[in-house]
Amino acid sequence: MNETAIMKALAPLQPLLDDPHVAEIMVDGYDSVYIERQEQFEDIPTPFRDNQHLTEVIQQTAVALGHPLGAGEWMLDGRLPNGSRFNAVLPPVAILGPSLIIRKFAARSLTFDDLIRFGSLNQLIIDFLRACVEGRLNIVISGGTGSGKTTVLNLVTSLIPPNERVVTVENAAELRPSPALKRIVRMESQPGNASGEGAISMRDLVVNALRMRPDRLIIGEVRGGEALDVFQALNTGHDGSMFSMHAGGVHDALTRLETMVYMAMPSLPLLQVRQQMAAAIDVILHQERMRDGRRKILRVAEVVGMQGDAILVQDIFKFQETGMENGRILGQHIATGYIPTFVKKMRAANVSIPMSLFTPQ
C-alpha cells in the first residue's frame, strides 16, 4: 500500500476526507456526488471533470492499494491507510458510469455516553449488556447498512474483561477493539488474486479461530456459510461470543441465519438448524437508521428457545416512538416488563443483574 500515491489519487476528495463531520462520500457517476454529514445526506458540487476523470481517480487509488482494476477486474473493496473503507465499481459492471463510496473511519471511537447523548440507547440497556457480557451470553447485533452495528459491537466488546483471550474475524477490518484488551488476535479475510488463488474466506478464519483457544469469538459480520461454523462453535462451549449481521428486524435476522446455514449444508433438516440457533443465541439487539437520520436500538430481545417448530423470541427492551418535533423523532427506550429466562442462571453464577432493569417505567 502506497500511502503517498493514495493521497495523490484522492486529491479531488481531500476536503471531504479532512472534514471530521463527513461520515461517508458517495459518487454515482462524476456528476452525482453526495455525502452523509452529521447524520444527514446532502448533494455537493462535483470535484470531477467527467467520468474519465473519476475513472482515473479510482484506477490510481486501486493501483496504490495493490489491486489494479481492468482486464476483467471491475470491482474493488479495500481499506485506506486510515482505516476508511473504499469500494469502487467500473463499467461495464457499473452500467451508469463509475461509482465509488468511501466510508470514513472516525478519528475517535464513540462511547456509550455518546450513544446516550444521541438517543441511540439508554443506561438501562447498557447495564443489561454489561451483565450479559459478564454472564457470557451470546449476542447478535442486527441492522441495516449504516445503522451503526459495528459501533455497537465495538462498545459491547469493550465490556469484555481485559484478561480474556479475544479472537476477532472480519471480512474487512472495521472493529476498533478496546486498548484494554491485551490478549487479542485479529484476522481479516483475503480475496486472493484474479484467479481466486490464495483466497482466505470467513469460513477458513472461523475454523482457524476455534483452534486458537479463544475465550471470546467476535465476528465482525456474518453473511454467508460461516454461520454454520459459528453456530457449531457456540454450541460447543464458546460462550460469550458475539457477531453482527445485516437484517431488517429480529425475526428477519433469524430467517437470514437459517438461510445462511442451509446454504452451507443443505442436508441439514430445517428443524435441526432452528434448534441449533435457538440453543446458540441468547440475545438479539436490533438497530436501525431512522427516517430522521439518527441511529437507534429498536429492540433488545431474548431468544427463549423452541416453541413447536418455531424459535420463540421475547422483547426485553424496545424503543417507543411518541412523535416528531423539528424533524426529529421523539420517544424513549423502555423495559417491556419481561424477565429473561437466563436471569436465574446468571444469578446462580454470581453475575449481578438488578431486577429493576426489567421494571416498566
N, C-alpha and C positions, 0 to 999 in steps of 0.2 A: 504494500500500500504506500503510495507516494503522496504524502500529505500536502506538500507544496503544489504538486500538479492538480490535486483535488481542489484546493483553494482557488487556483488559477482558472480551472474549468468552470467552477461555480460562481465566478466573479459577478455575473449578472444578478445573481440571487443573494449576494453578500449582505446588502442592507437588511433583508428579511431574516437571514441566518443570524445576524447580530442583534436583532430586535428580541429582547427577552420575553415580550408579550405574545410573540407569534409562536403557536404550537405546531402548526402544520402548514406546508406550502403545497398547493395542488396546481398542476399545469395540464390542461386538457387541450393540447394544440397551442401554438405560440400566442394566439390572441385571446386565450381564456385562462387567466391566472387569478386564483383566489386563495385566501388564507383563512386559518382559524386564529383569531386574535381575541384573547380573553373570553373564550367560550362562544364567540360569535363568528359566523362566516362573513367575509367581505371580499368583493371583487376589487382588484387593484390594476393599475396600468401595467401592460406587459413590458418586461425588460428585453424581450426577444424581437429581432427584426422580422423574422419569418420562421417557417417550420425547419428550414435548413439550418438556421442559427440554433434553434432548440435541439435539433438532432446532433449538431456538433458538440453542444454542451453535454448532452447525455453520453455520447460516444467517448469524449475526452475523459469524463468522470469514470466511465466504465473501465477504460484503459488504466487509469490511475488506481482504480480499486483492484486491478489484476484480473478483470473479467471482461475482455473486449467483446463488443456486440457486432453483429453482422455475420455473414456466411453461415446462416442457419440459426444464429443465436440472436433472438429479438427481444428477450426479456431479462431483466436483472433485478435481483433483490439483494441489496448489500447494506453494509454499515459504514458510515463515515467515521473518521478518526475520533470525533467527539461522542460517538455512540448513536448518533441520529440514524434513522432508517432511511434508505434511499431505494426507491422502486421506480423502474422505468420500463416502458414498452415502446417499441418502434414498429413502423409499418414493415411488412404487410399485416402483422398481428394487430397493431393499433390501426383500425380502419379509418378513423377521422384525423389521423396525424399523430406524431409522437406525444407521449404522455409521461409525466413523472410526478411523484409525490415524495416529499421529504417530511417525515415525522421527527420533529426535533427532540433531542434528548435534553431534558430540563437540566439547567446548571445546578439546581438544588432539589434534593429529594423532598417530596411532600411528607408532611407528618400527619398524625391523627388529629392534631389541633387544627391543621389547615383544613382537613376534611370536615371537621365540626363547623368551622367558620364558613365553609362553602355550603353547608347544609347537606352534605353527602351522607352523613350518618350522625348518630349522637353517642353520648357517653355510655348509654345502656348497651349498645351494640359492641362498643369497644371492650367493655368489661366482660361481655359474653364471649367475644372472640378470644380474649386473654385466657379465660377459663378453658375454652375449647382447646387451645394450643397446649396449655399446661396439662390438660387431661388426655392429650394425644389423640384427639378426634381427627378424622379425615375430612378435609374441607374442599369443596368445589366452589370456584368463583366463576359465575357465568355472566354473559352480557354481549352486547353487540360491538361492532367495530367502533373504537373511540369512546367506549363507555367508561373507561378507567379501570378495567380489570387488572392490568399489570400494576397500577399504582396500589390498589387494594392488596393484591398478592404480596407486593413488596412490604407493605405495612404489617400484614399478618405474619410474614416470615420474621419480621423484626422482633416478634414476641417469643421466638424460639430461644430457649436457654443457651447462652454462649458456649457452654462446654459440650454441646451435642454436635455430632458429625453430620453435616448437611451436604447433600449432593443435588445439584440443580441440573436440569436437562432442558434445553431450549432449541427451538428451530432457528431463531435469530435472537442473539443475546440482548435482552431488554431489561432483565431484572437488575435491581441495584441492591444486593443483599447488605444488611446492616454491617458496618465495620466491626461490630461487637462479635459477629460470628467468626471465630478464629479457625474452626475446623470445617472448612468448606472446600468443595470441589465443584467447579463449574464446567459444563460441557455444552457444546453447540454443534448441531448437525452441519454436514458439509455436502454441497451439491455434486461434487465430482467434476470431471472435465466434460467436454462436449459429447463424449460417448457414454457418459454416466459412470466411467471408471473412477474408483476412489471415493465414491459417494458414501457418506455415513448418515444413515437415516435416524429418525427419532426412535424407532424400534430398536435399532442397534444400540443407541445410547441408553435407553431404559433398561434393556437386558444387562448391559455392562454396569450400569449404576447399581444394580442389585448385587453385583459381585464386589462392590466397594465398601461393604459394611456401613451403609448409611443409617443414622438414627432417624433422619427425616429425608424423604424424597420429594423434591419440588419440581414439578413440570411446568415450564413457562406457559405452554398451551397445548392441550390435547386436541388433535384434529384429524387423526387417522387410526391406522391399525395399532398404534402404540397403546390405545385404550385397553386392548386385551391384556397386554403385558402389565399395564398399570394396575388393573383390577386383580390380576393374579398376584401381584406384589402386595396389594393392600389386604388381600385375603390370606396372606401367609406371613403375617407378623410385622409388616412395615407400617405400623400405626403412626399417626401424627403427620401424615403426608398431606400434600395439597397440590391442586393444579387449577388452571383457568381454562376456559373454553368459550367458543362463540355459541350463543343461544339466545332465543327471543324470550325466554322465561324459564322457570324452574322445571316445568313438565317438558318443555321443548329440550332442555338440557338432557334430561333422562332419555328422551326419544333419540336424540342425536348420538348419545353414547351407545345406546343399543345398536344403532346402525353401524357405528364405527367398529364395535366388537364383532358384529355379524359379518361385516366385510372382511375382517381379518381372519375369521374362522366360520364360514357359512354352515359347517356341520353342527355347530353348537345349537341345541334347542333353545328357542326364544325364552322359555320359562327359566332355563338354567342361566341364561345371560342376565335376566332380571334378578334372579336370586343372588347372583354374584355381585351385581351392582348394589342391591339393597343391603347386602352384608358389608360391602366395602365403604360406602359413603355414609357419613354421619350428618353432615351439614351442607346445604347448598345456599350460597349467598348470590343473589341476582342483582346486577347493577345495570342502569340504562342512562343514556344521554337523553335528557328530557327535551321537550319541544322548545323550552326557553334557552337551551344550550348548556344548562348545568347538569352535572352528573350526580346521580343519587342511587343509593342502595334501596331497592324497592321491596325486596323480600329476603328474609333470613328464615330458612325452613329446615326442619329435621326430616331426614329420610328414615321413617319409622320402621319399615320392613315391608313384608309382602301381605297383601290382602287379596286372597284368591290368587289370580294370576297377574295382578297389577301391583306396582310399587306404591305404597302409601306415603304421602308427604303431608306434613302439618306445618303451617306458618307459626313462627315464634315471634318475629318482629315484622312489621310492614310499614311502608310509607303511606300515610293517609293524606291525600290531597284535599285542600279546603277551598281553593280558588286561585285567582290571578290578581296581581297588583303590579302596575307599571311594567307589564310584560314578563313578570317573574311568577313562577308557580309557588303558591303558598301551601304549607302543610307541615306535618311533623311525623317523626318516626315513633311508633307506639308498640308496646307489647300487646300481643293478642290475648294473653291470659293462658295460653297453652304452656304446660310444663313438659319439657322434653323427657323422653323415657331414659335418656342416658344420664340424667342428673343423679340418680341413685348410685350408678356405677362410679361416677366421678367423685361423689362424696365418700364412697367406700374406699377410694384411692387417695383420700385426704386432699382432694382438689377443692379449693374454696370457690363456691358459686352461690352467691346470695339469692335466695328465693324471691327477694324484692325485685330482681331484674324482670321477672315474668308477670308482675302485677300491672294490669292495665291502668294507664294514667287517666 
